[in-house]
Amino acid sequence: MKKFMIVLQIFVALLFMVKIVALAEIVQKAVTVPAATGAPKRAAAETPPPNVAASAKEKTDDGLSKSRDLFKSLEERKEKLEKKELFLKSEEQRLLLLKKEILEKIDLLRLQEEKLTAALEAGKTAESKVYKDLAKVFEATPPAKAGVMLEQLDVRTAAGITMNMKRDKAGIIWGYLSPRKAVEITREITSAGKQNPN
């Protein structure tokens, strides 16, 4: 941006110098009179006619006003660009802060996810241990009583206990269940198997 401004200032200075040189040539042509003419003509030549002097002055004023206008428009453009640059820098800072905040929240969410996963696994392990312990109790209970107790339990709990029992013991108890309850427990076991394919 600074280089551009320096080049622009040099360009304006050169333009101004070209205008001065052109003006000097115009004045010199107006002043120069052939030597063959007499003194009165020379005197007349030394003072340019009013219309030539006015024309030269107008050209100079016109060139200077154009240069001033160009310089003024360049200055205005420079100010606009500087304002835009400041705005873009502030937006960049805002976006960097926003990015940092988002990354911090993502890290926090990952940490919470890890904690929840660990808690869920711990809960599943504890639930599995409870079902295994209850399965041992039901295996030790006489099949008729175990069948009546399983009949009274909710389907999920009954399915969890049944899945953790030895097959032969579960099969004997299964004979003491009503067909409706057996179907419900079977559906629960198969749906749990679909959710946990391992």
C-alpha positions as CSV (number, residue, x, y, z in Angstrom):
1,M,0.0,0.0,0.0
2,K,2.9,2.4,0.9
3,K,4.7,1.5,-2.4
4,F,1.6,2.2,-4.3
5,M,1.2,5.7,-2.7
6,I,4.9,6.5,-3.4
7,V,4.6,5.5,-7.0
8,L,1.4,7.5,-7.2
9,Q,3.0,10.6,-5.8
10,I,6.0,10.3,-8.2
11,F,3.5,10.0,-11.1
12,V,1.7,13.2,-10.0
13,A,5.0,15.0,-9.6
14,L,6.1,13.9,-13.1
15,L,2.7,15.0,-14.5
16,F,3.1,18.4,-12.9
17,M,6.6,18.8,-14.3
18,V,5.4,17.9,-17.8
19,K,2.7,20.5,-17.5
20,I,5.3,23.1,-16.5
21,V,7.6,22.2,-19.4
22,A,4.7,22.4,-21.8
23,L,3.8,25.8,-20.4
24,A,7.4,27.0,-20.7
25,E,7.4,26.0,-24.3
26,I,4.2,27.9,-25.0
27,V,5.5,31.0,-23.3
28,Q,8.9,30.7,-25.1
29,K,7.1,30.4,-28.5
30,A,5.0,33.4,-27.7
31,V,8.0,35.5,-26.6
32,T,10.4,34.4,-29.4
33,V,10.2,36.8,-32.3
34,P,12.4,36.7,-35.5
35,A,15.3,39.1,-35.3
36,A,14.5,40.6,-38.7
37,T,11.5,42.4,-37.4
38,G,12.0,45.8,-35.8
39,A,12.1,47.0,-32.2
40,P,8.4,47.7,-32.0
41,K,7.6,44.2,-32.9
42,R,10.1,42.9,-30.4
43,A,8.4,45.0,-27.7
44,A,5.1,43.6,-28.7
45,A,6.6,40.1,-28.7
46,E,8.0,40.5,-25.2
47,T,4.5,41.1,-23.9
48,P,2.4,38.4,-25.2
49,P,-1.0,39.3,-26.5
50,P,-3.7,39.1,-23.9
51,N,-5.4,36.1,-25.5
52,V,-2.2,34.1,-25.6
53,A,-1.3,34.9,-22.0
54,A,-4.8,34.1,-21.0
55,S,-4.8,30.9,-23.0
56,A,-1.4,29.8,-21.4
57,K,-2.8,30.7,-17.9
58,E,-6.0,28.7,-18.6
59,K,-4.0,25.7,-19.8
60,T,-1.8,25.9,-16.7
61,D,-4.8,26.3,-14.4
62,D,-6.6,23.5,-16.2
63,G,-3.6,21.1,-15.8
64,L,-3.2,22.0,-12.2
65,S,-6.8,21.6,-11.4
66,K,-6.8,18.2,-13.1
67,S,-3.8,17.2,-11.1
68,R,-5.4,18.5,-7.9
69,D,-8.6,16.6,-8.7
70,L,-6.6,13.4,-9.5
71,F,-4.6,13.8,-6.3
72,K,-7.8,14.4,-4.2
73,S,-9.5,11.4,-5.7
74,L,-6.4,9.2,-5.0
75,E,-6.3,10.5,-1.4
76,E,-10.0,9.6,-1.0
77,R,-9.4,6.2,-2.4
78,K,-6.5,5.7,-0.1
79,E,-8.7,6.6,2.9
80,K,-11.4,4.2,1.8
81,L,-8.8,1.4,1.4
82,E,-7.3,2.1,4.8
83,K,-10.8,2.0,6.4
84,K,-11.6,-1.2,4.6
85,E,-8.2,-2.7,5.7
86,L,-9.0,-1.8,9.4
87,F,-12.4,-3.3,9.1
88,L,-11.0,-6.6,7.6
89,K,-8.4,-6.8,10.3
90,S,-11.0,-6.4,13.0
91,E,-13.2,-9.0,11.3
92,E,-10.2,-11.4,11.1
93,Q,-9.6,-10.9,14.9
94,R,-13.3,-11.6,15.6
95,L,-13.2,-14.7,13.5
96,L,-10.1,-16.0,15.2
97,L,-11.7,-15.5,18.6
98,L,-14.8,-17.3,17.4
99,K,-12.7,-20.1,16.0
100,K,-10.9,-20.4,19.3
101,E,-14.2,-20.5,21.2
102,I,-15.6,-23.1,19.0
103,L,-12.5,-25.3,19.3
104,E,-12.7,-25.0,23.1
105,K,-16.4,-26.0,23.0
106,I,-15.6,-29.0,20.8
107,D,-12.8,-30.1,23.2
108,L,-15.3,-29.8,26.1
109,L,-17.9,-31.8,24.3
110,R,-15.4,-34.5,23.5
111,L,-14.4,-34.7,27.2
112,Q,-18.0,-34.9,28.2
113,E,-18.6,-37.6,25.6
114,E,-15.7,-39.6,26.9
115,K,-17.1,-39.3,30.5
116,L,-20.6,-40.3,29.4
117,T,-19.2,-43.3,27.4
118,A,-17.2,-44.4,30.5
119,A,-20.3,-44.0,32.7
120,L,-22.5,-45.9,30.3
121,E,-19.9,-48.7,30.1
122,A,-19.7,-48.8,33.9
123,G,-23.5,-48.8,34.1
124,K,-23.7,-51.7,31.5
125,T,-21.0,-53.6,33.4
126,A,-22.9,-53.1,36.7
127,E,-26.2,-54.1,35.1
128,S,-24.6,-57.2,33.6
129,K,-23.2,-58.1,37.0
130,V,-26.6,-57.7,38.6
131,Y,-28.2,-59.9,35.9
132,K,-25.5,-62.6,36.4
133,D,-26.0,-62.6,40.1
134,L,-29.8,-62.8,39.8
135,A,-29.4,-65.6,37.2
136,K,-27.4,-67.6,39.8
137,V,-30.2,-67.1,42.4
138,F,-32.9,-68.2,39.9
139,E,-30.8,-71.2,38.9
140,A,-30.6,-72.2,42.6
141,T,-34.4,-71.7,43.1
142,P,-36.8,-74.6,42.4
143,P,-38.0,-74.2,38.7
144,A,-41.7,-73.9,39.6
145,K,-41.0,-70.9,42.0
146,A,-38.4,-69.4,39.6
147,G,-41.0,-69.6,36.8
148,V,-43.7,-67.8,38.9
149,M,-41.1,-65.1,39.9
150,L,-40.0,-64.5,36.3
151,E,-43.7,-64.3,35.3
152,Q,-44.1,-61.3,37.8
153,L,-41.0,-59.4,36.6
154,D,-41.0,-56.8,33.8
155,V,-40.0,-58.1,30.4
156,R,-36.6,-56.4,30.3
157,T,-35.4,-57.7,33.7
158,A,-36.8,-61.2,33.0
159,A,-34.9,-61.3,29.7
160,G,-31.7,-60.1,31.3
161,I,-31.9,-62.8,33.9
162,T,-32.8,-65.5,31.4
163,M,-29.9,-64.6,29.1
164,N,-27.4,-65.0,31.9
165,M,-28.7,-68.4,33.1
166,K,-27.3,-71.7,32.0
167,R,-29.3,-73.1,29.1
168,D,-30.4,-76.3,30.8
169,K,-31.6,-74.4,33.9
170,A,-33.3,-71.7,31.8
171,G,-35.0,-74.4,29.7
172,I,-36.5,-76.0,32.8
173,I,-37.8,-72.7,34.2
174,W,-39.1,-71.8,30.8
175,G,-41.6,-74.6,31.1
176,Y,-43.3,-72.9,34.0
177,L,-43.9,-69.6,32.2
178,S,-47.1,-68.7,30.4
179,P,-46.8,-68.7,26.6
180,R,-47.6,-64.9,26.5
181,K,-44.7,-64.1,28.9
182,A,-42.3,-66.5,27.1
183,V,-43.1,-64.7,23.8
184,E,-42.5,-61.3,25.4
185,I,-39.2,-62.4,26.9
186,T,-38.1,-63.9,23.6
187,R,-38.9,-60.7,21.8
188,E,-36.9,-58.7,24.3
189,I,-33.9,-61.1,24.0
190,T,-33.9,-60.9,20.2
191,S,-34.3,-57.1,20.2
192,A,-31.4,-56.8,22.7
193,G,-29.3,-59.1,20.4
194,K,-30.0,-56.8,17.4
195,Q,-28.9,-53.7,19.4
196,N,-25.8,-55.4,20.7
197,P,-24.6,-57.6,17.8
198,N,-21.3,-58.4,19.6
